[in-house]
Amino acid sequence: METNDPHETTTHAEAVSRFLATADWLDDSHLPSIMALRGIAAQLDREPSPALWAQFGLYHRSLMKAKPSDDAPFNPYEELLRR
């Protein structure tokens, strides 16, 4: 039985898998960043380094920024500009 306790995650690769399983806002347009995050996580599990940690953080933050905010008011003009 799988738990959702983040303290039980043992590898970076596992943490990324669990993150992606709950990140329902991501779509195919995010695949390059997702693949980079997975690759960096696998490398961190083998040979951690400060440079890899920095890259991992950049990719994770960029994917988190894609998450829609529930606090943002709906602006119909902004929606028109996105078309």
N, C-alpha and C positions, 0 to 999 in steps of 0.2 A: 504494500500500500504506500503510495507516494504522499508525502506531506508537503505543506507549503511553508515550512519553517525555514527562513533564509539562513539560519544558523547551521542547518544541516547540509548545506551545499559544500561539496568538497573540492570541486575544481572550477576553474574559470569557464571552461567549456560547458559544464553543467549549469552554471549560473546564467550564461548566455542563453542556453536552451530554455531554461525556466522563464527568463525575461521575455524571450520571443513568444513563448506559449501564451503569455498574458497580454502582449502588446498588439491588441486587435486593430489598432489604428495604422499599423504598417501594411504596405501593399508592395506590389512588384516594383514600384519606382524606388523603393528603399533597398532593393536587393544588393546593389554594390556595397552599400554601407553595412548591411547585415553580413555579407560574406567576409568583409574586412574585419568586422568585430569577431566573427567566429574564428577566423584565421589567427588573429592576435591573441584571442583567448587560448587557443591550442598552443601557441608559442609560449604564452605566459605560464602555462602548466608545465612546459618542458624547461624553459630557461627564462625566469623572470628578470626584467631589467627596468630601470627607470624610464628609458625611452619607450618601451612597450607599454608601460603603465600610462604614460602620457597619451600615446596614440589610442589606447583602449578607452580612456576617458573622453577623448575628443569624439570618437565614433559613438559612444554611448550617449553623450550629451546631445549630439546631433539627432539621434533617433528619438530621444526624449522630447526634443523641441518640436518634433512633428506631431506630438500628441495634442489633440484638440483640447482647448481650455473650455470648461463648462462655465467659467465666469465671464467670458467674452460676450458682449451683447451682439445680437444678430444685426448685421448691417447689409441691407439689400443691395446697396451700391457696390460694396466690396464683392458681393457674390457676382454681380454683373461683370466686374473687372476681371474676375478669375476665368471667365468663359473664353 
